[in-house]
């Protein structure tokens, strides 16, 4: 079974905190199992797995009977398998309703009482904790857990960036590790997409360059066609690889340069000039 894309999601379960030997034997009592898998890494079982039943009813029976039960002295979590999109949507909803606030960039003299005094004015706090080292000194960050989302939001809005002993403190929504990783990945993908969009249609691939052509000469040859934002000859061991890239400020300029410069002899060789393609585009052309 591929856990990331089950055929019948309503009949597929996620099972956490389990012993690998117990998975099939325990869950087969609830109905016909099409497949089951314990997730492993190089050190063995990661402590969770997936069970894919033939019917949704069997899956519901397993959740009803097994979730929260002790299995080999471990409390087991059993729930419906959720796709990555569903999990990310849930994280997004939780983010809008946060009550736990993360504070960093304060001094070693900060303690729980002082932090509570600072943030208590925004509303009742269930828990206040300054993280400390072995000697009891503040590590410079801590958490305040409010009863209400509105109070947590107000604390973030009013306290983030406030000066404390010459330092601007950071106050924001506390995130779990998986949320931080998801957000970092999302930002990386967005940056990647922005970069692709920015250079699409303006970046030229130039090959069959004479060995004597450097960045400056490449720029000079293409400059009559518009504003060049970058010109680069690819090198290896101090020698030209015979290819490079020229990036213009607009697609119109780049198109004009392709029309005029492709097959033109520069120094001793006819150039090959075309719009640069991303790896995915090149592979798509090769397979078509």
C-alpha positions in Angstrom: 0.0 0.0 0.0 1.2 3.5 -0.8 0.3 5.5 2.4 0.4 8.8 0.6 -2.2 7.9 -1.9 -4.6 5.1 -0.7 -7.2 3.8 -3.1 -10.0 4.1 -0.6 -9.1 6.8 1.9 -12.2 6.3 4.2 -11.1 2.6 4.6 -7.4 3.5 5.4 -6.1 4.1 8.9 -3.1 5.7 10.4 -1.9 3.8 13.5 0.7 5.4 15.8 2.7 4.2 18.8 2.5 0.5 18.0 4.7 -2.5 18.1 5.4 -3.7 14.5 4.6 -7.4 15.3 1.2 -6.5 16.5 -0.2 -4.6 13.5 -1.7 -7.3 11.3 -2.7 -9.7 14.0 -4.5 -7.0 16.0 -6.4 -5.3 13.2 -7.4 -8.4 11.1 -10.1 -9.0 13.7 -12.1 -6.1 12.4 -12.3 -7.1 8.7 -10.5 -8.1 5.6 -7.2 -6.3 5.3 -6.0 -5.4 1.8 -2.6 -4.3 3.0 -0.8 -3.1 6.0 2.6 -1.4 6.4 4.9 -0.5 9.3 7.0 2.6 8.4 10.7 1.9 8.9 14.0 3.7 8.6 17.6 2.5 8.8 17.1 1.9 12.5 14.0 -0.2 12.1 10.4 0.6 12.9 9.5 4.3 13.4 6.6 3.3 15.6 3.7 3.9 13.3 2.0 2.3 10.3 -1.0 2.1 8.0 -3.8 -0.4 7.7 -5.9 -0.5 4.5 -9.3 -2.4 5.0 -11.5 -3.6 2.3 -14.5 -1.6 3.7 -15.1 1.7 5.4 -17.2 -0.1 8.1 -14.2 -2.3 9.1 -12.0 0.8 9.4 -14.7 2.6 11.6 -14.9 -0.5 13.8 -11.2 -0.6 14.3 -11.1 3.1 15.2 -14.0 2.7 17.7 -12.5 -0.3 19.4 -8.7 0.4 19.2 -8.1 4.1 19.5 -6.6 4.8 23.0 -6.3 1.1 23.9 -3.2 -0.3 25.5 -1.3 -2.6 23.1 1.9 -4.3 24.4 1.9 -1.7 27.3 1.6 1.2 24.8 -1.4 3.5 24.3 -2.3 3.3 20.6 -3.6 6.1 18.5 -5.8 4.9 15.6 -7.5 7.4 13.2 -8.5 7.8 9.6 -5.7 8.3 7.2 -5.4 11.9 6.1 -3.7 13.1 2.9 -1.0 15.7 3.0 -3.5 18.3 1.7 -5.9 17.6 4.5 -3.1 17.7 7.1 -1.8 21.0 5.7 -5.4 22.5 5.7 -5.8 21.5 9.4 -2.5 23.2 10.2 -3.7 26.3 8.5 -6.9 26.3 10.5 -5.0 25.8 13.7 -2.7 28.6 12.8 -5.7 31.0 12.6 -6.9 30.0 16.1 -3.6 29.8 18.0 -3.4 30.4 21.7 0.2 29.5 22.3 2.8 32.3 21.9 6.5 32.0 21.4 8.8 34.8 22.7 12.5 35.2 22.1 15.4 37.6 22.3 15.1 38.5 26.0 17.9 38.5 28.5 19.3 36.0 31.1 17.4 37.8 33.9 14.0 36.8 32.6 12.0 34.3 34.7 8.5 32.9 34.6 7.1 35.5 37.0 8.4 38.4 35.0 7.2 37.0 31.7 3.7 36.4 33.2 3.7 40.0 34.4 4.5 41.2 30.9 1.9 39.2 29.1 -0.8 38.8 31.8 -2.3 42.1 30.9 -3.6 40.6 27.6 -5.7 37.9 29.2 -5.7 34.8 31.4 -2.6 32.6 30.8 -2.9 28.8 31.3 0.9 28.4 31.3 4.0 30.6 31.3 7.5 29.1 30.8 10.9 30.6 30.3 13.3 28.0 29.0 16.4 27.6 31.1 19.8 25.9 30.9 21.2 23.5 33.5 22.3 26.4 35.8 18.8 27.9 35.7 19.7 30.8 33.5 17.3 31.9 30.8 18.0 30.7 27.3 16.5 33.8 25.9 13.2 32.3 24.8 9.9 31.1 26.3 6.2 30.4 25.8 2.9 31.9 27.1 -0.3 29.8 26.6 -3.4 31.9 26.7 -7.0 30.7 27.3 -8.3 32.7 24.3 -7.1 33.2 20.8 -8.0 36.9 20.8 -5.7 37.5 23.8 -2.8 35.6 22.1 -3.3 37.6 18.9 -3.4 40.9 20.8 -0.1 40.0 22.6 1.6 39.3 19.3 0.3 42.5 17.7 1.3 44.7 20.5 4.5 43.1 21.8 6.3 41.9 18.7 9.3 44.1 18.0 9.1 45.9 21.3 12.4 47.2 22.8 13.6 45.3 25.9 17.0 46.4 27.3 18.1 47.6 23.8 16.9 44.5 22.0 13.8 44.0 19.9 11.9 41.0 21.2 10.2 38.6 18.8 6.6 37.5 19.7 4.7 35.2 17.4 2.5 32.1 17.2 4.3 29.1 18.6 4.6 26.3 16.0 5.2 22.6 16.3 8.1 21.2 14.5 6.0 19.7 11.7 4.3 23.1 11.1 7.7 24.9 10.9 9.0 22.3 8.4 5.8 22.7 6.3 6.1 26.5 6.3 9.8 26.4 5.4 9.0 24.0 2.5 6.1 26.2 1.4 8.3 29.3 1.4 11.0 27.5 -0.5 8.6 26.4 -3.1 7.2 29.9 -3.4 10.7 31.4 -3.8 11.5 28.7 -6.4 8.3 29.5 -8.3 8.9 33.3 -8.1 12.4 32.8 -9.5 11.1 30.6 -12.4 8.4 33.2 -13.2 10.9 36.1 -13.0 13.4 34.5 -15.5 10.8 32.8 -17.8 11.2 34.1 -21.3 14.1 36.5 -20.5 17.0 34.1 -20.0 18.9 32.9 -23.0 21.1 29.8 -23.4 24.1 30.4 -25.6 26.5 27.6 -26.8 29.3 27.0 -29.2 31.2 30.0 -27.7 34.8 30.6 -28.8 37.3 29.9 -26.0 38.3 33.5 -25.9 34.9 34.9 -25.0 34.4 35.9 -21.3 31.5 37.4 -19.4 32.4 41.0 -20.5 32.6 40.0 -24.2 29.4 38.0 -24.0 27.5 41.0 -22.5 29.0 43.3 -25.2 27.8 41.1 -28.0 24.2 40.9 -26.7 23.9 44.5 -25.4 22.5 46.0 -28.6 19.2 44.1 -28.1 18.3 45.6 -24.6 19.1 45.8 -21.0 21.1 42.9 -19.7 20.7 42.0 -16.1 23.4 39.2 -16.2 25.8 37.6 -18.6 27.8 34.5 -17.6 30.2 32.1 -19.4 30.3 28.7 -17.7 33.8 27.8 -16.6 35.5 24.5 -15.6 39.1 24.5 -14.3 39.6 28.0 -15.4 38.6 27.3 -19.0 35.4 28.1 -20.8 32.9 25.2 -21.3 31.8 26.9 -24.5 28.4 27.8 -23.2 26.7 30.5 -21.1 23.6 32.5 -20.2 22.4 36.0 -21.0 19.5 37.4 -19.0 17.5 40.4 -20.4 15.1 42.7 -18.6 12.1 41.8 -20.8 10.9 38.9 -23.0 10.7 41.2 -26.0 14.4 42.0 -25.8 15.3 38.3 -25.3 13.2 37.2 -28.3 14.9 39.9 -30.5 18.3 38.7 -29.4 17.5 35.1 -30.3 16.3 36.1 -33.8 19.4 38.3 -34.4 22.1 36.2 -32.7 21.3 32.6 -33.4 23.7 31.2 -36.0 25.7 34.5 -36.1 29.5 34.0 -36.2 31.2 35.5 -33.2 35.0 35.3 -33.1 35.4 32.0 -35.0 32.2 30.1 -34.4 28.5 30.3 -35.2 26.5 30.7 -32.0 23.5 28.6 -30.9 21.1 30.9 -29.1 17.7 29.9 -27.6 15.4 30.6 -24.7 16.8 28.8 -21.6 14.6 25.9 -20.5 14.1 24.5 -17.1 15.1 20.9 -16.5 11.4 19.8 -16.4 10.7 21.5 -19.8 13.8 19.8 -21.4 12.7 16.4 -20.1 9.1 17.0 -21.4 10.5 17.8 -24.9 12.6 14.6 -24.8 9.7 12.4 -23.9 7.3 13.9 -26.4 
